[in-house]
């Protein structure tokens, strides 16, 4: 039996360009988990009056790379909180880089689709969720 090549997620990090086109990145701190997006391909109907057997016909269309969400430890008023709030308010698309253990990187344009504090109770850490819209083609390096 071959040994597993799996890795633990420890060390993964999220970085966002501080200003569009600057090539200067800031790390989003206190990431607890990452929920990778599901890419989906549009169905483009091309049915016509002579489609064989009265069957609808389709072609694959454009790819939507979806949303990516992160559970975080939320620090109200902290540097990461302020950065995310300013990014959300700006509505800007920024280069975003997700680095996995082994230094594999996914870089993609994104904007803040959602940012919220989670439910917290006495004795528990304050948590939140950041949801980004992948706004273009991801590149793996």
VOPAGU-2260 file (C-alpha; in pm, 1 decimal, decimal comma):
REM VOPAGU-2260
SITE   aa  ch    i         X         Y         Z
SITE  UNK   A    0       0,0       0,0       0,0
SITE  UNK   A    1     135,6     343,3     -95,2
SITE  UNK   A    2     181,0     607,5     171,7
SITE  UNK   A    3     -62,3     898,3     160,5
SITE  UNK   A    4      52,9    1223,1       3,1
SITE  UNK   A    5    -205,8    1422,4     202,0
SITE  UNK   A    6     -96,2    1730,9     394,7
SITE  UNK   A    7    -245,8    1910,7     687,6
SITE  UNK   A    8    -381,9    2259,3     622,3
SITE  UNK   A    9    -163,2    2422,3     886,1
SITE  UNK   A   10      31,8    2711,1     735,1
SITE  UNK   A   11    -217,3    2801,5     462,5
SITE  UNK   A   12    -256,6    3176,9     424,7
SITE  UNK   A   13    -466,4    3436,1     243,8
SITE  UNK   A   14    -311,5    3755,1     107,5
SITE  UNK   A   15    -480,4    4045,7     -69,9
SITE  UNK   A   16    -327,9    4322,3    -277,3
SITE  UNK   A   17    -327,2    4639,8     -66,8
SITE  UNK   A   18    -430,5    4850,5    -366,9
SITE  UNK   A   19    -526,2    4728,7    -715,5
SITE  UNK   A   20    -215,5    4692,5    -931,7
SITE  UNK   A   21      27,3    4760,3    -646,4
SITE  UNK   A   22     172,7    4405,6    -630,5
SITE  UNK   A   23     199,9    4464,4    -254,1
SITE  UNK   A   24       4,1    4211,4     -50,0
SITE  UNK   A   25    -124,8    4210,3     306,6
SITE  UNK   A   26    -210,5    3891,0     493,2
SITE  UNK   A   27    -561,4    3833,5     624,4
SITE  UNK   A   28    -481,8    3710,8     975,1
SITE  UNK   A   29    -650,8    3449,0    1192,3
SITE  UNK   A   30    -789,8    3228,4     911,7
SITE  UNK   A   31    -944,2    2916,7    1066,8
SITE  UNK   A   32   -1075,1    2735,4     759,2
SITE  UNK   A   33   -1112,6    2772,6     383,2
SITE  UNK   A   34   -1410,2    2656,3     177,9
SITE  UNK   A   35   -1289,3    2634,6    -180,0
SITE  UNK   A   36   -1532,6    2739,7    -454,6
SITE  UNK   A   37   -1711,6    2507,1    -690,6
SITE  UNK   A   38   -1650,4    2617,5   -1047,5
SITE  UNK   A   39   -1953,3    2578,3   -1272,2
SITE  UNK   A   40   -1987,6    2598,1   -1647,7
SITE  UNK   A   41   -2288,4    2763,4   -1809,2
SITE  UNK   A   42   -2512,2    2557,1   -2036,8
SITE  UNK   A   43   -2565,4    2737,5   -2367,5
SITE  UNK   A   44   -2871,1    2608,7   -2547,1
SITE  UNK   A   45   -2823,1    2577,1   -2922,8
SITE  UNK   A   46   -3144,5    2389,9   -3005,1
SITE  UNK   A   47   -3281,3    2465,0   -3351,5
SITE  UNK   A   48   -3580,6    2367,0   -3562,3
SITE  UNK   A   49   -3402,7    2057,3   -3696,4
SITE  UNK   A   50   -3241,9    1931,9   -3374,3
SITE  UNK   A   51   -3229,5    1550,7   -3403,2
SITE  UNK   A   52   -3501,3    1357,8   -3222,3
SITE  UNK   A   53   -3667,6    1666,7   -3072,7
SITE  UNK   A   54   -3374,5    1679,6   -2828,1
SITE  UNK   A   55   -3242,2    2002,9   -2689,6
SITE  UNK   A   56   -2879,0    2066,8   -2775,9
SITE  UNK   A   57   -2618,9    2239,4   -2559,7
SITE  UNK   A   58   -2265,5    2368,7   -2571,3
SITE  UNK   A   59   -2048,4    2438,0   -2269,6
SITE  UNK   A   60   -2037,3    2809,4   -2198,7
SITE  UNK   A   61   -1833,5    3030,4   -1972,8
SITE  UNK   A   62   -1696,1    2923,7   -1634,0
SITE  UNK   A   63   -1803,8    3089,0   -1309,7
SITE  UNK   A   64   -1537,8    3019,2   -1046,7
SITE  UNK   A   65   -1782,8    3087,6    -765,4
SITE  UNK   A   66   -1729,4    3213,5    -413,0
SITE  UNK   A   67   -1460,3    3123,7    -164,1
SITE  UNK   A   68   -1528,4    3161,7     205,5
SITE  UNK   A   69   -1308,3    3177,6     511,4
SITE  UNK   A   70   -1393,7    3126,8     875,4
SITE  UNK   A   71   -1182,5    3362,2    1083,5
SITE  UNK   A   72   -1115,3    3465,2    1439,3
SITE  UNK   A   73   -1281,9    3806,6    1437,4
SITE  UNK   A   74   -1095,6    4088,6    1612,4
SITE  UNK   A   75   -1333,4    4388,7    1605,8
SITE  UNK   A   76   -1143,9    4704,1    1511,7
SITE  UNK   A   77    -820,0    4511,5    1451,9
SITE  UNK   A   78    -601,3    4564,4    1148,2
SITE  UNK   A   79    -752,2    4276,0     949,8
SITE  UNK   A   80   -1106,6    4385,4    1037,8
SITE  UNK   A   81   -1033,0    4741,6     924,3
SITE  UNK   A   82    -868,5    4621,8     601,5
SITE  UNK   A   83   -1161,5    4395,2     510,4
SITE  UNK   A   84   -1420,9    4663,8     593,8
SITE  UNK   A   85   -1237,6    4920,2     377,6
SITE  UNK   A   86   -1204,5    4669,6      91,8
SITE  UNK   A   87   -1574,0    4580,8     115,1
SITE  UNK   A   88   -1675,0    4948,1     115,3
SITE  UNK   A   89   -1452,8    5025,9    -184,4
SITE  UNK   A   90   -1613,5    4761,2    -406,7
SITE  UNK   A   91   -1275,0    4708,9    -572,7
SITE  UNK   A   92   -1153,3    4390,8    -738,5
SITE  UNK   A   93    -808,2    4303,9    -605,2
SITE  UNK   A   94    -551,9    4034,2    -671,1
SITE  UNK   A   95    -591,7    3767,8    -405,2
SITE  UNK   A   96    -347,8    3490,1    -326,9
SITE  UNK   A   97    -417,8    3169,8    -136,0
SITE  UNK   A   98    -101,3    2980,1     -41,5
SITE  UNK   A   99    -121,8    2615,8      61,3
SITE  UNK   A  100     133,4    2405,1     247,7
SITE  UNK   A  101     412,0    2314,7       5,5
SITE  UNK   A  102     405,2    2672,7    -132,3
SITE  UNK   A  103     141,1    2602,2    -399,0
SITE  UNK   A  104     -42,8    2927,6    -474,3
SITE  UNK   A  105    -376,8    3012,8    -631,2
SITE  UNK   A  106    -391,0    3377,9    -740,9
SITE  UNK   A  107    -719,9    3525,3    -858,8
SITE  UNK   A  108    -906,1    3855,8    -883,8
SITE  UNK   A  109   -1172,1    3892,1    -614,8
SITE  UNK   A  110   -1399,3    4130,4    -431,9
SITE  UNK   A  111   -1568,2    4110,4     -91,9
SITE  UNK   A  112   -1909,7    3955,1    -135,3
SITE  UNK   A  113   -1982,8    3919,7     235,1
SITE  UNK   A  114   -1824,0    3987,6     571,2
SITE  UNK   A  115   -2000,5    3906,7     893,3
SITE  UNK   A  116   -1944,8    3825,0    1256,1
SITE  UNK   A  117   -2056,3    3478,8    1352,3
SITE  UNK   A  118   -2254,6    3378,2    1653,8
SITE  UNK   A  119   -2043,2    3380,1    1966,5
SITE  UNK   A  120   -2130,9    3284,6    2319,2
SITE  UNK   A  121   -1962,3    3345,2    2654,1
SITE  UNK   A  122   -1639,2    3153,6    2674,0
SITE  UNK   A  123   -1606,4    3113,4    2296,0
SITE  UNK   A  124   -1383,7    3305,7    2057,1
SITE  UNK   A  125   -1541,2    3577,9    1845,5
SITE  UNK   A  126   -1564,1    3439,4    1494,0
SITE  UNK   A  127   -1657,7    3574,7    1155,1
SITE  UNK   A  128   -1687,0    3478,3     793,1
SITE  UNK   A  129   -1534,1    3641,1     487,6
SITE  UNK   A  130   -1679,7    3551,4     147,8
SITE  UNK   A  131   -1501,1    3653,6    -170,8
SITE  UNK   A  132   -1633,2    3640,1    -525,3
SITE  UNK   A  133   -1372,3    3496,5    -759,6
SITE  UNK   A  134   -1395,6    3759,9   -1033,8
SITE  UNK   A  135   -1182,3    3599,3   -1304,0
SITE  UNK   A  136    -947,1    3319,1   -1394,4
SITE  UNK   A  137    -749,1    3164,3   -1106,0
SITE  UNK   A  138    -384,9    3085,2   -1178,9
SITE  UNK   A  139    -198,4    2811,2    -990,6
SITE  UNK   A  140     177,1    2837,9    -940,6
